[in-house]
Structure formats: structure tokens, C-alpha cells
Amino acid sequence: MLHTFVALVEDKPGVLTRVASLFRRLNINIISLTVGHSESQDVSRMTIVAEAASGSGHRIKASLFKLENVLDVDDIGQLSCVCRELALIKVAATPQTRAFIFQLAEVFRAHVVDLAPESLMLEITGVASKIEGLIQVLSEGDNQILEISRTGRMVMRRGQHTSRVLDAMRVPSPEEEPIIPITDTTSGDSGLELISGDPNHPL
Amino acid sequence: MSELPTSAASNPTRLTGAEIVWATLEGEGVRDVFGYPGGAILPVYDALRKYPIRHILVRHEQSAAHAADGYARASGKVGVVVATSGPAATNLVTGIATAMMDSVPMVCITGQVSSKILGTDAFQEVDITGITLPVTKHNFIVTDPKAIGPVLRKAFLIARSGRPGPVLVDITKDAQQGLADFDFAAAAPTPHRPHPMLSAGHAVLSEALGLILSAKRPIILAGHGILESDAMDQVRTLAERLQIPVASTLLGLGAFPASHPLSLGMMGMHGEAWVNQAIQQSDLLIACGMRFDDRVTGVLTRYAPNAKKIHIEIDPAEINKNVKADVALIGDLREILETLLPQIAPRNDSTWIRAVNVLKGDAAVRDIKNLPDLGHLYAAHVIHDLWRATDGKAIVVTDVGQHQMWEAQYYKHESPRTLITSGGLGTMGFALPAAIGAKIACPDKEVWVIAGDGGFQMTSAELSTVVQEHLDIRIAVINNGFLGMVRQWQEFIYERNYACVSILSPDFVKLAGAHGIPGATVRERSQVLPAVADARGCSGPFLINFLVEKEDAVYPMIAPGSALDEMIRRPSNGHNPLLETSEEP
């Protein structure tokens, strides 16, 4: 299954290698990894999505904490959180075929961020399924996709009373899918873990 | 030079980076280091004369790492290695990995080319922090003399805190040559952050207590963590209070006295039959500072099927890795036992330990010690006699293989840190250099090397180090002309296809003699004790070449894929089975 970890790490050379090397050593494939600045100075925030056996979350988290440069780890399981990915998609489009792409962009709430005689570039933000939806529709059409760049998943836990606050503020929830889809059905047994869960608090 | 800042540590002193290295080591209480000089570490060696630290020159950097490892295991202190860049640094890797697998605190200092030419493939440049990343607890590269003190102090803290392990500090040559203010006290690291997933709260403790008090057939699994946590007394108290038998891992031997009536001995692949049978019959395993290694459990699906498991362990990543814990107490073993013990009242029900002792009877019949002596010399006899001759009080440093298992079976260790052996990584060539470290750490203790003819040849160059450093180390080579453990697997599992395991050795006594070390060759049982007495009476090092039965096997053995009680036993059908194998056409 897919696991998502948020790790706060020291912003130093070599830290990314240490984190990546841990997953390599455990024979776990990293699906996506995003790194950037966090709210604290000298602290980077990583969001790591990895394919691993269902019960391996505890050990991965514990092993991450054993790295000296790792300050905090959150294992985002079924927790309520906001999950986003950003993608830039360059599509071949002539002045004659642009209109169709514009329509699609509107449906998917993507933005056109570059326009050239032979191509245009779309920027889309959302959960992975939304981005994949756009890519699928684009590739089913006549317009060839030239390049795709995706950031991978970024997640942040929701505040404890987010929905009530949002209601009170009459702000609509920004997305239909607030919870990370963890319905991935691949068994994904990497051979790492035999047994599941937090030892004293099994799910 | 009298500007050493150790006592007046709050007074910053202007030192070179190289001097800071030694001053920091001195401040950390280091008295001995193991190393080998070379280009990129020359400034550090140049500054050594100003500091009261003993340097032991080894013959290969791998041995420096093993020696520091043996030093740490024998003393409980942090072992320190110094080596230059490039090939010296890569030579350390096996020794570092050995220490990592067995949680041994160690600090390795390597020289590195100057920071200005880092990454240019300069002479003897190698990315040693990259190479050692997966086999160190942490590593650093230092390019600024100001950082040397704080980084080294941090390295010591990391090496010995929590679950101990090796730390490597790579220091560029220009950082060693540059000047910086040094203040030992000010270089103190921030306190170690305990692993955030430690968990031994009230609820789990009382759950564990309930299991312990209601168990009918409990067993304590005594691991290396008992030594690291200094919890020998607490484990013993727990065992005695509830009459719980104690089974040991290889690295746990010595944590519980072998002569104690509740001591079962070693568990696992070559553990005694009654130990593994008892574990399979048990209804509660109390795992103390051990990690359910595959050599301990046999096939996991049938491991201790009737037992609940309480896993007491400081490393959260070990919990549920191999064996599912019913209750996990994650934290310092000693603290946890000290919390539990006041709630446990003494009980005098010896039903279970008596049942376990019944299992011993069958094993005794098969024990090679009790088989008729037909003039052959068996390694088990040698080790048994060595144990008697040394009164079980020597520090024994073993290599890896059959002799290692026989040592674990037949040398009864009464006190902690008296068996030094490479358990997790199983590093051949470990014994002699590690014994050098153990002897430096404990000069007043009797130190014996027990090594096979294969492993001994991997690092036998260290005989020179033994002589140069005037070390009184006794060496027993268990010589069967084979890479014995591999040969045993080929005998049991590969239809006796003895591929590449017959190994020629030099005359070890002559080899020792070439170093000025006296020695003796022993072929018969009757010569064992006299030779051991000669070795013990000798004022310097001594080597005994024991020519033992060529095709003896370590019994019992759990073949890969078998459960703990599915052992290959030593045959006991009236005649000596060993004669058959020794007369192999």
C-alpha cells in the first residue's frame, strides 16, 4: 500500500541522501518525494510517498527518527489532511486547436501559463487523481502531450476544527477529496515487514 | 607543550585543528586510539606527541576498527580509530559495519583531502561519508577547524547514546592545519534527544506485569542490550524472583552467569536442544535487549507458537520487525525493569525449570564431552578444557565459524564483557585485532583468542602488533584444515560437495615464531591442558595450534527454513559418528 510520511529535517547538505538511502536500504520504492522550506528557518519539509507493506509504517517512521538530521516525522495514514500536487503540462497546440485545450483547462480549473505558436503550458493543482484525469483526457484527444512535470504529493494535516470553522466562515471546502485516498489495492509486499502496526495500538 | 585545555576548559585556546582533535579526545576521556598514519591525516599524527594518548599502530586499517571495537566491547567505553583518507578509509568499512550490526560505540576519525580539492579525484580521495552512510549511526565531514571540537563531541554523544553504534568523522587536511579557538566545555553538544517513539507508560507496563505474573512457562531471552543498559542485576533479580529460566543470545552470553541454576545457555541455530525446546514450549517470552535475529528464531511462522511476547528494547525500529510483540516496552531496559520489579513478589514454583531441566538429559547423552575418547581431538574438548583451565574468567575473543559456536556452547561465561565476538555481521578475521583492543582496554585480564585456521589467516599480520605493543595475548587456533562452518553446510545441505573449503595453512607455530612468539602444536586431548598451562605461564603472547578433527560438525543445528525445535542432532547410536566422517574416502 501507499504510505505518506511528512518529515521535518535539518536543511543541510546530504540530508536528502540519508533519507533516500534509508528507503533504499529497506528495499522500499519511493513513489514521490517533495522537499522545500518549512515554516522554521533551517528546517526543510519532506513529503515522502512510498510503496510498502501495510504494516511497515511503524518501522519506517522509527527508522526515520533514528537519522540524526530528522527532527520530526508524521505518518499520515488515514488522518484528515489536505493533499495537493502541482503539475506543469506542455501540450502541442496550434492556434486552431487551442480552443479545445482552453475548455478542458476550465473544466479542470487548470491555468494556461505559457502560449507559443506550436504549444501551450498548463498548470494544475489538486489531488493526484485530478491531475491524472486531465492527463488522460488530453492524451485521448488529438493534442500530443510534450512534457509533464509533477511535484509529487504534498500533504498537511488539517486543523482540529477545520470544517466547523470553515462552515462558520461560510467558506466552501476547497476540494471534494479532503482525505488522502489510501484505498490503493496493490498488496505491495516489499518483504520488509511481516506484522503490522503500532505495537501497542494496532489499528 | 603545556597549553592543554582539559582542566581549564572554559579558557579558549588557539590550537590547530589537529591539536583540537587530540584535545577533544583527551577531554572525552580517551586514553588509547587504534590507527595507521598517512598523507591526509599527517597533521593529526604530528600533533599526537603533545597529548597523553597511546596510539596502537595496527597492520591494516580493518584491524584498527576491530581493535577499537574489541576495546569498546571489553570496557564499555567508546573505541577510537584514526586513519587516513582513500584506501585507509575504505579499509575501515568492514570493521565499521561489524560494530554497527552489534551496536558497538565507536568513533572513527579519517583524514580527507583539502576542502579546496574535494570532489576532484585527488590522490587518495574517496567519498567515505557516502560509502559509510548505511553502516554508521551517523557520519560527518568537517572542513572548518572551528567545527572539529563540537563535531567530535557530538560524535561521542551519538556513539554512546540510545542504541550505541559507530560514528565516522572525516576531517579535511586544511581543517587539521587551520587555527581555531578551542574550548572543550563550550564545544559540548546539546543533550541527546531520546527517540520520540520510546513508550513504556503505565498502561503497557501493567499489561506486561499481568502477562509476567500469570505465565506458567516463562523464559527470559537475554540479549546484548543487558550489557549496554547495565541491567545484569535487574535481569537476575527478575529471573530469581519468579524462577524464570534465562536463555541467551550469542552476544548476551555473560549477561547472566552461566553457572546459575536458571541459566539455560545459548538459544538459536546452534543453541542447545533444551534451550530451543523450552522456547517452543514456553507461554511467555520476555525479550530483554535483543532483536529476534534470524539466527535466533528459526522459521518465524513457527517460532514459539504458544508464547506471548514481551519485547523490551531501546530501538523502536526493532519492535515487530521479525516477531510480533504482544506488549512492547520501548526504552532503557534497566529503567523498565526497575519500574517492574517492585511490583513482583517472589514466587517459589520450580515446576517449569524442573521440566526444562528434564530436557537436558537427552542432550547430555549426545554431548561430545560424554562420548568415548578415541584419541581424536575435538574442538569442543579443547574449549571445555580451556574453560576449566582459565576458571571461566578469561576474556575470550572469537572469530567466526564453527569454533565460535563451540566456544559459545562450551566456554561458560560468568560475567559480562568476557565474550567478544562478531555476531550480527559474522566477520572473519575479527578475533586477533579485537583481542588487541580488549587487552589494551583490560591489561590485567587474561585474554584468549579462539580462531579458526581460515579466519586467523585473514588478519594474522596483527601478530606483529601484538609483539610491538608487548601484549600478553594467548591464541588458540582451532585448525581443522577446512573452512569448517561452510564445509558443515555443504555436508548437510549441499550433498557433501566440499567446494573450495579445504584450506592450506602455514605452520602457525612457525608463523608465531617468526614474530618471536612461542607456541605449541597440540594433536591429542592429553596435551591440551599442559599446552594451555604453558601458554598461561608464559610472560608474553603464546600461540597454540590445535589440530582438531577435520570433519566434526556443530550440533545441534537448525537448518534454514526449519523451526526452532526441528534440530539436526548429534547422532547417539552407540558408536562415535565422528569416526565415519573422519574416515571419509
Contacts between the chains, C-beta under 8 A, distances in Angstrom:
chain1	res1	chain2	res2	distance
A	14	B	129	7.3
A	17	B	130	7.4
A	17	B	133	6.8
A	18	B	133	6.5
A	21	B	133	5.5
A	21	B	134	6.0
A	25	B	134	5.3
A	55	B	320	7.4
A	58	B	316	7.7
A	58	B	319	7.2
A	58	B	320	6.4
A	59	B	317	5.4
A	59	B	319	7.9
A	59	B	320	7.1
A	59	B	321	6.1
A	61	B	197	7.1
A	62	B	195	7.4
A	62	B	197	5.3
A	62	B	315	7.6
A	62	B	316	3.9
A	62	B	317	3.9
A	62	B	319	7.4
A	63	B	317	4.6
A	65	B	195	5.6
A	65	B	196	5.7
A	65	B	197	6.2
A	65	B	316	7.4
A	66	B	137	7.9
A	66	B	195	6.9
A	66	B	315	7.5
A	66	B	317	6.2
A	67	B	138	7.8
A	68	B	137	7.8
A	68	B	138	4.4
A	68	B	158	6.3
A	72	B	196	7.8
A	73	B	196	7.9
A	193	B	320	7.6
A	193	B	321	7.4
A	194	B	300	6.6
A	194	B	320	8.0
A	194	B	322	7.0
A	194	B	324	7.5
A	195	B	320	4.8
A	195	B	323	8.0
A	195	B	324	4.1
A	196	B	320	7.7
A	197	B	320	7.3
A	199	B	311	7.6
A	199	B	319	4.9
A	199	B	320	5.3
A	199	B	324	7.8
A	199	B	325	5.0
A	199	B	327	7.8
A	199	B	328	3.7
A	199	B	330	7.9
A	200	B	199	6.5
A	200	B	203	7.9
A	200	B	204	5.3
A	200	B	327	6.9
A	200	B	328	5.7
